[in-house]
Structure formats: C-alpha cells, structure tokens
Amino acid sequence: MLILLSNDDGIDSEGLIALKEELSHIHDVWAIAPERERTCVGHAITLHKPLRLREHAPRLFSTNGTPADAILLGVKGVLPGKPDLVISGINKGPNMGQDVTYSGTVAAAKEAALMEIPSMAVSLNGRKDFLFGEASRVIRELVEKLSAHSLPPQTFLNVNIPNLLRENVRGFMVTRLGKRIYNGKVVERVDPRGGKYYWIGGDGDGFEPIAGTDLLAVSQGYVSITPLQCDMTTYAAMDAFKKILHHPV
Ligand code: MN
C-alpha cells in the first residue's frame, strides 16, 4: 500500500519516525509533517502565506504549514499517486473525548477522509516514557486487519493506544467518544510592563467512567477504536428544529 503519514508533533517526533520505520517493512510509506509542533491547532489550513516543503530524507518532508496542510500537500503535490491510507501520529499523548475537537492529529486524518481516503488518527495514552515501538506494532496489526475491508465513506478512525508493552495490551475495542473533565482554569498573570496576560489550563487527565467510551477502554488496557464522521449534522435534532421553525413537514 501507498501510505502517507503526518502528525501535529512535528517532523522530529519519535512517534512519527517509529511508525514510519515499522510500516516501511511492508508498505511504501511517505511522511510530511509540520516543521515544528502544532498540537491543538485543530483543522486550520493556511491560505494567506506561502507553504514550503523541505526534504529531509527520501520520502520524508517537513512543511511550515499545519497538519491539515501537510495532508493536502502530500495528496495533491508530493506523493506519486493517491494514497491507499493516511495515518496521523503517533501522537505524544491521548486524543479522546473532547480532545478530538482541538487536535491537529485528528484533523489531519479528517482532511484525508474529506478527500475520501481511508484514514486514522493514532495517539499514545501517556505523558512520558512513550513506548512508540510497541504502539507501532499495534498499528501494523490494525492496518493488516483493516486492509481486507472497505471502510464506510466519510468515516475515519480515532485510535488511542495504552502506553504498555504489546503483550499487556488487552485487544481492540470499538468505542464512542467519552467525556473528559478538564480543569477548565484560565490563569491570569501580569507581564513585566504591568499588562495582564492569560494561560488556558485544561490539561487534566480526569474523565467520567462511562461504559463503551474511549477514555474508559484505554484506562482498562484496550486499544480504543472510535469511528468518527466528517458530517457534523445532528440528524436526531432536525425534526425538533423543523417544528420550532414551522418548517413544512
Ligand atoms: Mn500532538
């Protein structure tokens, strides 16, 4: 398979390098990643300045753009053809529950899904001592499992892996997004000239232990697989709004 990798942690991230190495044994793997960390930039794309590409090694590029830009550049400009699969990651740290809204890792996979390319975002549930080699083996297994099947259109996978040795991972679990408890603080400080500035907090690892969710599955040692959709329409709410607005039925 022709595979395009990207991430939001930047070209030097060990998660990207480990995954590229693992998958290159059996696939034609290209990577285009931001030149510096772009965590939490979401699905931003760059429209008002030139995008540059730098070749670091064969099939390994950095860009001054965002993770979503990297996918656009790869698919429309750099790769020899349309990739069979796009993988974003392996991210340093989890992307579960509300994280998916902010995540550049998830946005890169979503960009591919918008172009109807099968894709997944992959994140490792740790804060330090990341076992990227172990997680890369898990992804290789997952890619093998999926390659025989066609995925539903406009759908992509959000994968979160426990930071454990492969033999201690309990298996794959299909989940839905859970609910994090962010600490939600905005810290106010004062700069040397007397002006106020702010830091947004929200790095807490707390979550609500709801059955069937990504956060609970990963905490119990499972690889969480959440199918996500590009279409954000809340179909279940359409009738309620039609009634409110006297829409003809
Ligand atoms: Mn990141």
Residues whose N, C-alpha, C, O or C-beta is under 5 A from the ligand:
A	BS01	MN	D8 D9 T39 N91 K92
